[in-house]
Amino acid sequence: MIKVYSEIGKLRSVLLHRPGNELENLAPKYLSDLLFDDIPYLEKAREEHDVFAQLLRDNGVKVNYITHLLSNTLKSNELKEQFLNEFLDLSDINNKYIREALKDYLLNMNISEMIDKLTSGIRTNELKLKKEVFSVKVRKSNMDIPFFLNPMPNLYFQRDPVAMIGKGATINRMRTPARRRESMFMEYVLKYNEDFKNTPLYYDKKLPYAIEGGDILIFNEKVLAVGISQRTDPEALEILAKKIFDEYDDTFETILGFLIPAKRAYMHLDTVFTQLDYDKFVVHPEMQEVIKIFGIQKKDHDEYTINEEKGTLKEILEKHLDVDKITLLKCGNGDEIAAAREQWNDGSNTLAIEPGTVITYDRNYITNKELKNAGIKVIEFPASELSRGRGGPRCMSMPLIRDDI
Ligand SMILES: NC(=O)NCCC[C@H](N)C(=O)O
């Protein structure tokens, strides 16, 4: 079951990925292609991630690991092969010999080993081929990309590839090929796992427009906010609105498109703006100046109105959340350098586990202090390694069930 009608309702069940060998397959020459700026130290990253998962459990949250859910879903050989075929298609493995060799190699593994291999990546020197083939030989000697299957180092950012909204989910088309295969993991769980298989799907990764979960915020059961950003196209929001308003008739009536600058530091809406409590948000100070907001409002069947929202961010939030006074706390306490530094390390990417209680990285101590001064309960944990992937506690988690607020 999926039930997520807010950003702050008591979190009951969440999706995570424990970082694995995919991080050991990062190397400087293709780091930026894989959307990393640095290489985390796996052992420490795992320790930090385990602390995060335990904090969630200690607070009554059920932690579900995506790789476990997927291996429990791909039980039949038929489904396992179907998954693998689609994965190879999305990895652009069109060469007959390479494809055959990969299939032989992977289908002989048990399902957990296969999933671990797919996430870690498969190097060109790892496969034994039955005979020498020209194209394979050439590919193997191309040391710029030493993989047949690239690793999936961004998988620990479970927020982005699939997003739970209300009673349904979007299967996202990720902006770059580096992350496109990630959406398949939860897609298969939502389509074929007994516990999830009736979930309405509000977006399909085969659509031509990009949308990523870090851009989707759920204000309440009536209002969604979607960043139009480096990672999300306005056309995707239009398709989402149609699905939610008309086809599946979920409770949402308004979708607010937040136009944010298309740059790496901002990446998704949740890297500059997250909700802490009924009436409190943390924001990157620059965001208030640069943002424009367009609202799509449900009218009659198949019809909606479009308005540019007037007023400051605070006023627009007060109107749509129906709260008298919204407080916007500034990342880095508004200091230009502290704000930029802490936002880069995801100071404004908090995960609310109930109204007024959030999980954050301890390194963003200036922002955390400001939150505490405003009466927020801040649960901090160390993340020197995890933060190198440019995502915080919200980016690393996808709520599956929250209590209503
Ligand atoms: N919601 C988020 O902001 N997720 C962080 C994703 C970081 C990842 N390295 C990326 O560039 O996609």
The ligand as a Tripos MOL2 file, in Angstrom:
@<TRIPOS>MOLECULE
LIG
   12    11     1     0     0
SMALL
NO_CHARGES

@<TRIPOS>ATOM
      1 N1         16.6630   14.7990   -4.6120 N.am      1 LIG1
      2 C1         17.9470   15.0130   -4.7700 C.2       1 LIG1
      3 O1         18.4020   16.1520   -4.8040 O.2       1 LIG1
      4 N2         18.7560   13.9660   -4.9720 N.am      1 LIG1
      5 C2         20.1690   14.0370   -5.0600 C.3       1 LIG1
      6 C3         20.6900   13.3470   -6.2600 C.3       1 LIG1
      7 C4         22.1890   13.4130   -6.3660 C.3       1 LIG1
      8 C5         22.7380   12.6770   -7.5660 C.3       1 LIG1
      9 N3         24.1570   12.6170   -7.5380 N.3       1 LIG1
     10 C6         22.2720   13.3390   -8.8650 C.2       1 LIG1
     11 O2         22.9990   14.1950   -9.3530 O.co2     1 LIG1
     12 O3         21.2250   12.9790   -9.3720 O.co2     1 LIG1
@<TRIPOS>BOND
     1     1     2 1
     2     2     3 2
     3     2     4 1
     4     4     5 1
     5     5     6 1
     6     6     7 1
     7     7     8 1
     8     8     9 1
     9     8    10 1
    10    10    11 2
    11    10    12 1
@<TRIPOS>SUBSTRUCTURE
     1 LIG1         1 GROUP 0 **** ****
